[in-house]
């Protein structure tokens, strides 16, 4: 690896062909790729699938699932050791559009205060485009490509597709491994914001993203349905973040309202609501008692 940008793709039980399509796109843009597998049962299949790429793609196999933040941090350490200037965080189910990285880098070079810049997501199934979000006091401003400038400031980004300058990351700090999975990207962006850095979304840089298999349609909106384990992390980590002094009170209030509304709908409409309810209770208890790290529901 000898380039300027290191893409860090974290995998867990991945579809190997999907990861390879992503790698093809990244290599087309002269991006070095580090795939970090979080203890998947099919890690050997992944290793076989990535061999054809040679030295520009490296696979790191972790013995266990230590969480998204842990894996990202191991990749960031390698990027620093090997003198990369930027890291590009990627999920296994994201596919960059051609020239996405080039567009992000071009815009980032004009933004000295940028902690990160990220692309606009396109639902791979329905081809609908996501909106970037910014909070103005207690009002959520949703920005679409049709009514906003190409470059917009946001409170935080989805981790996948985020291009981060190493020099700023070194000042802000690494990802918070104690959160394990949910709110990791949000916490980092809000921490960076408290230090004077900003996050930006770029509509012209696009990335296709595969949504989860299950979702609820509520008032013409899609709400993803996750496992009870994920709801545990969502609730627990939200409560942990609400205690942190560098996060604004307005963000905490709005996020708490959104999370409560989402969980209420899920408890009313989703299957397996009893297990979800128990997971939420565990999350509340552990959030108030400051329990962090990996926790597997019984």
N, C-alpha and C positions, 0 to 999 in steps of 0.2 A: 504494500500500500504506500503510495507516494503522492497522492493528490491533495487537493485543497479542501474537499468536502468528504466527510465520512458519514455515510448513511448507516444508522443503527436500527436494524429491523429485529424486533423482539417477537419470538414465536412461541406458541404453546399448542400442541396437537395441530399443527398446520396442515393445510392442503398443499402438498409440495408443488404441484403445478402452478398454483396461485402465487406462491413465493417466487418461483422462477420467472413468471411473467413480470413481476415487480422488479426483480433483479435485472432483467433485460432492459427495461425502461431506464433504470438508474445508470447502468453501464453505458447506455447510449448517450448519456449526458456527462460522461467522464467522472462519475461519482464512484468512489470506492465503497464497497459494501461489507459491513460486518453483521452477520446474522447471529443473534444470541438466542439459543433455544432454552426455554425454561423447564427442562426436565421432561420433555414430551416422550411418550411411549414410541413414537415413530421418528425419533431423532436420527436413527440410522438411515431411514428412507430419505430424510432431508439431506443428510451428508452425501448420499449417492447422487441425489438430484443436483447438488451444487458443485460437484467435482469438475464438471465440464468447464466451469468458468475460470479455473486456474487461480492465480495469486490475487486477482482483483476482488475476489469474494472469499471472506474468511468466515468459518463457522466456529462459534464457541458454544460448547455444550455444558450447561449447568446440570448438576446432579439432581436438583430438585426445583420445584417452582418457588422461587424466592420473591416473586412479585415483579411487577413492571418497573418500578423505580430502581430496584436492585440491578436488574438487567441493564437498564439504560445507563446507570452509573458506571457499570463495568465497561460499557462501550465508550462512555465519555472519558474515562481514565485512559483508555487506549488511544483515543483521538488526541489527547493532550500529550501523551508520551511520544507519539509519532508526528507531532507538530502539525496536525491539521488545523485549519483556520475556522472551520464550521462543522457542526454536526447537524444531520438531518434525521429527525426521529421518525420512525415508520412502524405502523402496525402490519401484521401479516396479510390482512385482507384489504389493503389499499393499493390502488394502481394509479401511478402518476400519469397525467396526460403528457404528451410529448412537449419538451421544453419547459415543463413546470419548474424544475430546479433553476434553470437559467433565468426565468422571469423572477423568481423569488430572490435570487442573488442580485440581479440587476437593481431591483427595488431596494433591497436591504443596504446596498452600498450607498444609497442616498439618505439613510436613516441612522445617524450616529447614536440616537437614543434607543434604538430598537433592541429589546431583549430577544425577540423572536418575530418571525413573519411566517404566515401560513397560507395555504391555498383555500379555494372555495371547493366544497365537497359536492359531488354529484352522486345521487343514489343510483347505484349500478343497475338496479332493476327497473325503476320508474323514470330514470333520467331527470329527476327533479333536483334543483340546486338548493343548497342550504343557504341560510342567511347568517351573516356575522352579527354578533350581539355586543352591545355596550350599555352600561348602566349610567343613567344621568339622574343623580339623586335616587329616588325610589322608582324611577321609570325605566323599563326595559326598552331600549331602542333596537329594533330589528332592521338590519340593513340588507337590502337585496341588490343584485347587480343592475336591476332596471331603474332604481331610484337613488343610487349612491355613486360617489366617485369610485374609480378603480381601486384605490388604496384607502383603507379606512382603519382608524384606530379602534381596538377592541380591548376588553378587560382581560380576556384570556383566549387561548386557542385550544383546539383539539391537538393532542400531542402529535398524532400522525401527520406528517407533512411539515412540521415546524422546523424551520431553518434557524439555527441559533449560533451566534458568533461565540467562539471559544473565549475570547477576551472578556466578554460580558458574563458568560456563564461562570467563569472563574471568580468573578466578583459577587455574583448573586448566590452562588453555591450550587451543589448538586441537587438532584431530585430527592425528595423526602422518603426514604425507604420504610419508615415506620408506618406509612399509609398503605403499603403493599400494592393496592391497585387503584381504587377510585379516588378522585380529587387530586391525584398527583400532579397532573398538568395545570390544574387550576391553582393549586397552592403555590407552585413555582412561579407562575405568571404574576400572582398577586404579591408574592414576596419581592419579585423584581420591580413591580410597580411601586412598592413602598420605598424602593431605593432610587427612584427617579427614572427607571427604564419603562419602555412602552412595548406593547404587542400590537402587531398590525396584521390585517387580512388583505389579501390581494385577489380580486375577483378574476383577473385574467389568468392567474395560475390555478389550474383545476386538477382535481384528483377524484377518481372514481372510488367509491367506498361501498362495500357490501354490508348491508344491514343484517342484524340478527334474523334468524328464521321466524321468530314469533314477535308479533306486535299487536297492539290494540288500536282500533280506529275510533277516536273519540272527538266528536265535533270537527271532523275533517282533518284531524291531526293524528299522527302516528306516535304511539308511545311504545317504546321497546319493552319487551317482557324478558326479564332476566331470571336467573336462578335465585332462590332464597339467599344463597351465599353472597351473591353480589349486592342484594339489598342490605344485608348485614353491613358490608363494607361502606356502602353509600351513607347509611344512617350514622354509623360510628364515626366515619371520617369527617362527615359534615359537622358533627358536634365537636370533634377535636379542633377543626378549623375555626369554629365560632369563638373559641377561647383565645385565639392568637391575636395579639394587640396590633400587628401590622396590617391586618385585614379590616377594611372599613366597616362601620356599623351598618351603613346602607346596604352593602353587599350581603352581609350576614342576614339582615332582615328579609331581603328579597329572595335569597337562596332558601332560607328556612320556609318561606311561604310556598315557593315553587316545589320544594321537596315534599312538604306536607300534602299539597294538592295532588301531586303525582302518586304518592303512596296511598292516599285515600281512594283514588280512582282504581288503582291496582287491587286494593283489598276488596273493592266492590265488584270488579269486573273480571279479574284474572282467575284462571284455574289454580288450584293449590294454595288458596288464600290463607289457609290455616298455617302452613309452613312459612309463608311469607310473613304473616303476623308474628310468628315466633322469632323469625330472623330479625324483624324490626325491633322487637323487644330486647333481644340480645344486643343489637346495635346501640340502642338507647342506653342500656345499662353500662356497656363497655365505654361508650362515649363519655358518659358522666364520670366514670371511674378511671378515665385516662388510659384505658388499655389500648395498645397499638400493636402493629406487626401482624403477622399471619395468624389467623384463627380459623379453624375448620369447624363448622357447625356439626353437631352430632345428630 
